[in-house]
Amino acid sequence: MNQSVSKALKLLDLFTFEDRELTLKEISSRSNIPKPTAYRLLSTLESNGFLYKTKENEHDSRYRLGLKLLELGQIVSDQLELRGIALPYMEQLADEINEVIHLVIVNHDMATYIEKVESTRALRLYTRIGKSSPLYIGSGPKMLLAFLPKEKQKQILSGPLVPFNNNKAVKKERLLKELETIREEGYAYSVGEQDADTTGISYPIHDHQNQVIASLAVSGLSSHFKGKSLQRIKSKTEKTAQQISRKLGYRN
């Protein structure tokens, strides 16, 4: 880890429920970091919102934790709430269709899988909780990309679109048309994009502000996603995504 980053994180760790406000002298002493270095690190943390300077004079400065940490904590809290709410519904869906179920969110410029329920089939997909992948590959990620603001989409698609697992190249023009279709039809569909001979279908999960915050993705062997079986998977996945959304306060 970068030494400056490591030292800055060490300073944040000094703040506790008992010590909610610390002086520069106290911070320097407890961290064993010289005052000039500590002051420089604290100033960087302050300018980025991680600390708030409550007082400064010619002799010392006092600091409290900043609102940026509250913002980040709320993001983590929301993700934990989303996982907790979604998991029982995902388990029920897995029982009904016996395919792999994923919960996927946007994480910076990537898609991250934050929950997974396995099927009882022998197939094991190349996914795990915490795995990240490009937002333009797979039904779950593409569902999220389709509902991002246009500027964010443009930023993500501005660089080269690298294929996954040596699959065929991703064509930007074709992808943009596909994203438009996803928005119109309300679901995403992919074949063999992350794992060979597999199909994925995803539906959006909305929050109380009617924003798409996650995708509910179902994956399995392509041979299972045909005819009446495909229609049944789509129907039950859409219903489950709607149930999770309503539990999160979504009203359509």
Phi, psi and omega in degrees: 000144175305131186297322180294318178297316180300317180293320180296318178295325177297323178294318179298326181292346181287338182278131182225178175298327180281325181243078184277342179224130183228148176273163176302320180298315180295317180297316180297317182293315184288333182265351185059034177249130180306147184304316179299319179292317179299318180298319179297315179295318180296322179296321177295315179297321179294316183294339179259007173087003182278339176227157177233125180275115183272335182200142176215133173220187184292344184259326185197170176229153178238144185226148171231162176296143184267171184290341178300324179292325176295318178299313180294322178296324179294323177298314178298317180299317179297321180294319178295320178295317180300313179299315182297320180288318187286326190304313179300322178291322177296318179296320177295318179297317179299321177296325185281321186247348177054047172233168180285134182244132179237152170243123189235138178230165173278131178228098188060243181255018182234168171257135180237134180272113186256351175206152182208138173236123183282159169268174177269003181284163181291335182297133174235118183276156182279066177218155176206159176296129183098348179292140176243150178212163178301148181287353182256012181232124179096152184295318181298307177300316182294328175301316179293316180299322183298330184256008173285156175302150184304320181295321178293319176302312182300319179297314182294324184268006183286333181267185178293139179264099186279126179293155182263136178054038178060027176286179181297154183299148178269120179270121186298317181297318179294320180296318180298322176294321179295319179297322177296318178296320178299316180296322182288317186270341175084011175207162180241150185221133179217150179230121174062025183275326178250326178224138181298143176062026177239155178236145176232141176228134183225147175233152184281149171247126182255152175260189183292344176264012180065024177264143175284115184247350181197166172235141175262113188245134176246132182226148177183183178301139182301331180295340178275346187254062180220151174054226183296328179296318178298314181297322179294317179298315180298314183298313183288325178291317178299315180299318181294318178299322179292322178297316179296317180299316180296324178294332178274000177101008182287136176228121180247000000 
